[in-house]
C-alpha cells in the first residue's frame, strides 16, 4: 500500500525537524493535519493551554500572550526519554521539549533567587508559537499552529515496519536513516530491526499521540512489559496507589448495547 506513494512523500519530508512546527511553513511538510487559525475567529487551537503549566499568569516559554485567562494543564514529558535523547545528541529534542522556564516575576541574581523563579520541568513546547510579538493570538485557545495527523516521517517508518515484517529489512534502512540523519544521528550500522523502528517513533513523534497505538500494535507482551517498566520506575503502584498495567489496558470494553445484540461474544479482557 505504501510503496507506490513513497516517492511522492519525499518532497514533503522537511529538511529540518523544526520546520514541521513552524507556523510560517504550515501545509508544506505534512500529509494531513488539522487546520487552525488565530485572530479571534473561533478557528484557533486550544492545545497551547494543555501543554503549558498551571494558571494565574504563567505559561511557557515565549510566544504566549501573558495577560490571557490561562488554562495550563501541565503536559509533562518523561525524564527518561529526555535524558536518552540528550545522550544521543538528538536534535529533535530542542524543538519538542524544554527542561525548564522562568516565571514572570522579576528576580535577582543570587543562586537562591534564581532557583526560586526558574522552574525545572520537562514540558512539551513543539506546539507553541515561539514568538511573543505575534499579535494575532488573542487568547489561550486562539492558537494558529496546525496539528499534524500524518506526515512523511510516519509514512517512512510505517513503510520500514512493513518491510521488516515482510523479510525485506535491508530495504528499510534507507527510510530509517533519512529520519536519523535529519536528527543529527549517524546512520544505522546494521540491518534494521523493529526495535530500531520503535525507537525512532518514540523520538520522532514525542507528544503526537502515537506511542500508545504503536505499543498496542507490537502485541500484548511488549505492551504490558513496556508500560510496567515505566510504571515501576515512577513507583505508580507503591507510591501512588495505581494498578499494574495489564492486558486490559490494550482495549476499551465492547459497548453493552453491542454485547446485548451479540450474545455469544466475550467482552475484552478485564471487562
Order of alpha helices (4+ residues) and beta strands (2+ residues): alpha-beta-alpha-alpha-alpha-beta-beta-alpha-beta-beta-beta-alpha-alpha-alpha-alpha-alpha-alpha-alpha
